[in-house]
Amino acid sequence: MKITENLKWIQPVVYRQLQQTVKKKQLAHAYLFEGVSGTGKKEMALWVAASLFCQHPVEGLPCEECLSCRRVLQQQHPDVTEIAPDGLSIKVEQVRDLKAEFSKSGVEGQQKVFIIEDAEKMTVGAANSLLKFLEEPNGKAIAFLLTTAKQRILPTILSRCQLIHFQPLSKKKLLAELENKELPASQSALLVHLTNSLDTAVKMSQDEWFNEARQIIWKWFVLISRNEAQSFVFVQTDIMPHFKEREQYLLAIDLLLLAYRDGLMLHYEAVDLLAYPQYRETIEKTANQTGGKTLTKTLEIILSSRKKLESNVNAQGVLEQLDLLLMQR
C-alpha cells in the first residue's frame, strides 16, 4: 500500500487538511504533530516532505515513485534532517547542530526539512535554542515537531507552531495494521483492547513477559469459570511470582476483565470485536452457564478491584479477594 493510501485510511481528517495545504502551497514554517505513538505522525511528515522534493507531482501531491520521493520516504534524502533523543533527552548541542543546518543551502536545492521526534524530550536549553528559528523562520526551511505529550512542550514553542492533532487508531484500524505486520490474529485481537498505539502493540507482541502473562490470566479465568478451588492458590503460585509492579497488576485485571466482557457480548449476541476469539467456544459455554445478570455483576466486581489497585491497596490481597468474590457468585 502506498503511504498516501495508508495515511488516508489511518488519519483521514489530517490527510485532507494537509492535502489541501500542500496543493495550495500554503505550508506553515513549523508544525507540531501531536498524538499517541503509532498514529502516523512521522509518516505524515515524510509525506509532506516528499511533496516538496517530488520531481513528478500528481495534482500537487507526491508521486511516491520518483527518486526524490523514494529517498525522502526511505529517510535517505540529504535535505531532510531528523533528530531524536540522545539517551533520555534532546540536548542543546543537537539543536545547535540542527540550527547550523538551517543556515546552509539545500544540497539539491534551496528547500530543507527538519523532523524532530519526541520533541517533548527537548531540554529547556534545547527548546530555547530552537526558538530563534521559529521566531525568525527561513522561508525555505520547514520544521516538523512530533510529540506524544503536548503538555510538556514549552508554551513559547507551541505558540510558534501550527498544531495538528492525530486521532488514536480505532480498534478495527489498529487490528488491520497489526495483521499487515503479520501478527497472529488472536494476539492482535487482544492487543487492540489494551492499547490504541500501533508501536506499543507491536512491542507488547514481542514481549515474552506479556505473552506469558496473557496465558497465566487465561488459565485463571478457566479455573474460576469451572469453580475450582485451586484458583485461589493459583493467585499465590502463578500470578504473584509473574506480576510484580502496580502497572502489571492492573494489566492482570484488564486481561481478566476482557475475558468476561467477551462472555457478556456473546451471551447477548452483541459481538463487536472479541479480545479472545481463539477461545470463543469456551467463553460462550461459560457465559451461557453463568447468565447475563451474573456476568454483569462479575464485571462490576472486577472493576471495583481495579479501583483498589489504583489506590495502592496490597495487590495480593486484592487479587485473592477478587478470586473469592468471583467464586461465590
Buried (B, 14 or more C-beta within 10 A) or exposed (E): EEBBEBBBBBBEEBBEEBBEBBEEEEBEBBBBBBBBBBBBBBBBBBBBBBBBBBEEBEEEBBBBEBEBBBBBBEEEBEBBBBBEBEEEBBBBEBBEEBBEBBEEEBEEEEBBBBBBBBBBBBBEBBBBBBBEBBEEBEEBBBBBBBBBEBEEBBEEBBEBBEBBEBBBBEBEBBBBBBEEEEBEEBBBBBBBBBBBBBEBBBBBBEEEEBEEBBEBBBBBBBBBBEEEEEBBEBBEEBBBEBBEEEEBBBBBBBBBBBBBBBBBBBBEEEEEBBBBBBBEEBBBEBBEEBEEEBBBBBBEBBEEBBEBBEEEEEBEEBBBBBBEBBBEB
